[in-house]
Amino acid sequence: MSTHRRVVIAVFPDVDLLDVTGPAEVFALANRETGGRAGYAVQLAAPTCGPVTTSAGVRLVADVAFDDVDGVLDTLLVPGAVDVLPEGPVARIDEDVVAWVKRIAPEARRVASVCVGAHLLAAAGLLDGRTATTHWSTAAQLAAEHPEVTVDPDPIFVRSGSVWTGAGISACMDLALALVAEDLGEEVALAVARQLVMYLKRQGGQSQFSVPLSRPPAARRDIDELRLHIADHLDGDLSTPALAARMCLSERHFARVFRQETGTTPAAYVEAARVEAARRLLESTDQPLDEVAAACGLGSVETLHRALRKQLGTTPAAYRRRFRTNA
């Protein structure tokens, strides 16, 4: 049986097109990857039903008017719009949109803003006392207009309880993937990212699916399958001898083929994959460091420290303090 997850995305004149269609595509692919079990049903809500012209000049068609949105929502997604002035972009605050967001938000299990949509959430009082992010170009505006909000312009997204805020434009995909991961797990989110051919090179050092996705598919299918095996068995034996045996190759020949196809050694690739998994756990959980190290195949806290210092130039505790996404 599928779980019904009703997602309502606000649209209004000059809304950023990608901030609407990007998350919608992520939710649609999550449905496809799970055979419909994800149960996402996306609606576009606007001041009135009918066509809405976006900032790109492309028109969207709203399914429902703001006043007709009722019932329980799983996710309310609020993108934004900007006015481009001589001094730079300024987030537009539409009081009718703000009033609707303020009214409908209590009916949603969670609320998320995309890009400068954070300004609308702040104007509706939903970010008071929270940490939030927005597009870097309007972060100073958000901080100045809403001193009760702790504005962090660096992360791709920030979660504060049931309220999420995302950075600008293409980061809407990262935010939507994070919502999918919360609902359905990292495996489904990664499957969707693969379908989107997303590299997820997140600014500010936040975790990414970059190790399996940062390179195009290898010429050899067996190497691609091995990369997926590594991602799925980080706490297992991923030594070069074990991986060579899995490929039915000598260690020397395997190492040469792997470097040719991936541009790195098996040991370096495995360490990068394990550090990446550790970063995700440090960002999204409160697991003790010894459990993080064990889950990622790094073995001990000392090894975890060494690996993060080598690859990120920081410690696990410092990384967690900086990039923890939950409130």
N, C-alpha and C positions, 0 to 999 in steps of 0.2 A: 504494500500500500504506500502511495506517495504521501508526503507531508505537504500540505498547502502552505506556501510561503508567499504572501501577497506583498509585492514591492511596488510602492507608488513613488514615481519620480516627478518632481515639480518641473514644469516647463512654462516659460513666459517669454515675451519678446526680447530678443538679443541674447538669450541663454547660449552658453557655449555648447556647440553641437556634440563634440566628443564626450563632454561630461555627462551627456544623456545617453548617447548610443554606446559608448564604451562599456559602462556597467551593464547595460541591457544585454549586450553581446556576451559578457562573462556569465551572466545568469542563464542565458539561453544555452550556452555550451555546457554549463554545469548540469542542466536538464538532460542534454544529449549524452554526456559522459556517464550519467547514472541511469540511463534508460528511462528517464522521466521521474525517478524516485526523488530527485531534489525538490520538485514541486514548485519551482519559482514561477510566479505569474506576475508579469510586469504591466503596470498601467501608467500612462502619462496623464498627469492632472495639470490643468491650466486654469487661468481665470475664467475662461469660457471654453466650451468644446469647439473643436475645429482646428484649422491650421494655425501654427505658431511659427513665425520666422525667426530663425536662430541667427547668431552673430556671423555665421558662415554664409548666410543668405539662403540656406537650405530650409525648407519648411517641414516641420513635424506636424502630426495630427494628434491632438489631445483626445484621449479616450473619454475623459470625464472632466466636468467643471469642478473647481475647488469646492463650491458649495454643496456638491453632490457626493463628495467623498465621505463615506461613513463606514462604520463597522471597524473591526479589529484589523490592524495592519501589522505585518511582520517587520517591514523595513520602510522607513520614510527616507528618501534620498533627495537632497536639496543641492542642486548646482547653483551657479551664480552668473552674473553678467557684469561687465565693466563699461565705464565711460572713459574713452581715451581723451585725456586733456593734454595741453602743452607740457605740463609738468609730469605727465605719465598716466598710467591707468589708475582709475579710482573705482572701487567696488560700488556698484549701484545698489541702493537700499530702496526697494519697492515696498511701501508700507502695507499694501494689500497682501503681498506675498508674506511679509513678516507676520501679519495678523493671522493669516491662514495657518502658517507653520506653528505659531503659538497655540492655536486652537487644536490642530490635528495631532501634534507631537505626542500628547499623553495617550493617544490611542495606539501608538506604535511600540512594538517590543524594543526597537532600537532606532536611532536617528543618525543619519550620516550626511555630512556635507562634502561636496566636491569643489575643489578650487576656492573661488571667492564666495561660494555658498556659505562658508563659515561666517561671513559678515551677517548673513540673514539669520543664522542660528543665534549669533551673539545679540542681534537686535531683538530677537524673540526671547532673550533671557536664558537660553538653553546652555550657554557656555559659562555662566557665572560660576566662579570658583573652580573652573576646570583649566587644564592645559589643552591647547588647541593649536592647529597649524592651518595654513592657508597658502595660496600662491605667494612666492617670495616677494613679488612686486607690490603686494598690498598688505604685507605683514605689519609694516610700520603703521599703516592706517588702522588696522584692526586693534593694535596695541594702544594707539592713541585714543581711539573712540571708545574702547572698552577696557579700562584699566583693571577691571575685576577679572579679566581673562588673562591667563599666563600664555602668551603667544610664543611658540617655538617655530621659527621658520624653516628649520633644517629637516625634520623627518618627512618621509613620504606620507605617512599617516600617523595619527595619534588616536588612541582609544582611551576614553575616560568614562568608565562605567558603561552605560548603554548608549553613549554618544561618541560618535567617531567623526573625525575631521581629516580631510585629505588635502594634499598639496595639489598643485595645478596641473591642468590639461592631462597629459598621458598618465599621470599618477592616479587618475580615476580608475585605471585598470588594476593597479596595485591594491588600491583600497577595496575594490570589488572582489578581488581574489582573496584578500584577507577576510572579508565577510563570508565568502564561500568556505574558506578554511575553518572558520569558527563554526559554521553550520555542519559541514560534511567531512572535515578533516583535511590535512595537508595533502594526502594522496590525490583527492579529487581536484584540489586547487592546482596541484602540479600538472595533472592531466589536462586541465583547462589551459594552463599557461603554455603547455607544449602545443596544443591545438592553435593557440594564438601566435605561436613562434615568438613568445616574449622572452627577452633576456633578463628583464627585471634588474637592470643596473641601478640600484636605488642610491640616490644621493645621501650624503650624511652618514654612510657606513652601515645602514640598516641591512638586515638579512635579505638574501635574494636566492632565486633558484638558478644562480648563474653557473654553478659547476656542471650540471647536466645540460644546460641550455645555452651556454655562452659560445659554443662552437656549433657550426652546422653539422648535420648528420655525417658520420664517417663514411668513407667509401666502402668499408667492410661492415656488413650488417652485424657480424658477431661482436665487433668492438662496440657498436651502439648498444647491443644487448648486454654486454658486460658493464657498460656505464650505468645502465638501469639496475643491474644486479648490485653494483656497488652502492647506489643510492638507497636501495631497499635492504641492504645488509651491512650497515655501517658498524654495527656492534659485533660483526663476525670476523673471521680470519680473511683479511684482504691483503695479506702479504704478497709480494711478487711471486714467490713460488706457488702459493695457493691459486692466484689468478692465472698463472701460466698453466697450471694443471687443469684448471677449469676450461681453458682454451685448447687444451691438448697440444701445447707448444712447449718447446724448451724455454727456459727462463731467458736466455739471451735473445732468441728469436722473438719471443713475446714482448720483451722490453723494447726491441727495435720497432716492431709493428705498432705498439701502443704509442710510442713517441711520434712516429710518422703520422698516425691518424689523429692524435689529440694535441700534439705540440708540447707534451710534458711527459715526465716519467710516471710510471704507475704509482710509486710511493708519494710523489708530490700531488698527484690527482686525488688519491685517497685522503691525504691529509687535508686538502682544500675542501673536499666534500664533508669531512667530519667537522671541520671548523665552521663551515656554513650551517650544518645542522645544529651545532652548539650555539651559534648566534641566534637561530630561531628560538631555541629553548630559553636562552637568556632573555630574549625580548618578550616572550609570550607566557612564561611560566615562572613560578617561584621555587622550582626544584633546587635542592642543594647542589653545590658544585660537583660533589662526588657522583651524584646521580646523573647530572648532565654529562660528565666525562664518560661514565659507563654507557649511557644510552647512545652516545655518538661514537663509541669505539675508541676513545682516546685513553681509556684505562684508568687514569688517575688525575687528581686535581693538579698535580705538578705538571703532567703532560699537557693538560688543558691550558694551564698558564703559559707554558713554553710555546704552544701552537698559536695562541692568540697574540702573544707578544711578537712572534715571528711574522705573522701575517697581517695583524692589525695595529701593532704597536701599542697595545693596551692590555689591561688585565680583565678577567671575567667580571669581577665586581664593578669595575669602572664602566665596562661596556653595558652591563645591566642597568646601572644607575642612569646612564645617558639615553638608552634606547628602549627601556621597558615600555611596552605599549599599553598595558593595563593600568588603570588608576591604582 
